Amino acid sequence: MAWCECLFPVGAEPSGYHIYPDLGIVEIVDPETGALKGDGLALGEVIQPHLVLGPINIYQWLLFVGSHEARHTAQVREIAAQLNATNAAASAN
């Protein structure tokens, strides 16, 4: 699984894909059964640092990642629309 391009290990070059936050922290659903793996951990108290936002909890990470991915989705749609317009103009000539 790849996360948004936000964090990378100190001293490493950004690759565009990251394995942060730690999957052990955010996997709370058993992938085989779909059942919650509740262990009593208060996710609002689990803090993972963000390079720009600073320390944020898991709920804040989920909101950030969701909005970040929504922006990438919008960017892909914008690029597709531009390519379609360019192709339509080229076909008309």
Secondary structure in CASP SS format (residue, H / E / C, confidence):
PFRMAT SS
TARGET T0000
AUTHOR 0000-0000-0000
METHOD secondary structure of the structure
MODEL  1
M C 1.00
A C 1.00
W E 1.00
C C 1.00
E C 1.00
C C 1.00
L C 1.00
F C 1.00
P C 1.00
V C 1.00
G C 1.00
A C 1.00
E C 1.00
P C 1.00
S C 1.00
G C 1.00
Y C 1.00
H E 1.00
I C 1.00
Y C 1.00
P C 1.00
D C 1.00
L H 1.00
G H 1.00
I H 1.00
V H 1.00
E C 1.00
I C 1.00
V E 1.00
D C 1.00
P C 1.00
E C 1.00
T C 1.00
G C 1.00
A C 1.00
L E 1.00
K C 1.00
G C 1.00
D C 1.00
G C 1.00
L C 1.00
A C 1.00
L H 1.00
G H 1.00
E H 1.00
V C 1.00
I E 1.00
Q E 1.00
P E 1.00
H E 1.00
L C 1.00
V C 1.00
L C 1.00
G E 1.00
P E 1.00
I E 1.00
N E 1.00
I H 1.00
Y H 1.00
Q H 1.00
W H 1.00
L H 1.00
L H 1.00
F H 1.00
V H 1.00
G H 1.00
S H 1.00
H H 1.00
E H 1.00
A H 1.00
R H 1.00
H H 1.00
T H 1.00
A H 1.00
Q H 1.00
V H 1.00
R H 1.00
E H 1.00
I H 1.00
A H 1.00
A H 1.00
Q H 1.00
L H 1.00
N H 1.00
A H 1.00
T H 1.00
N H 1.00
A H 1.00
A H 1.00
A H 1.00
S H 1.00
A H 1.00
N C 1.00
END
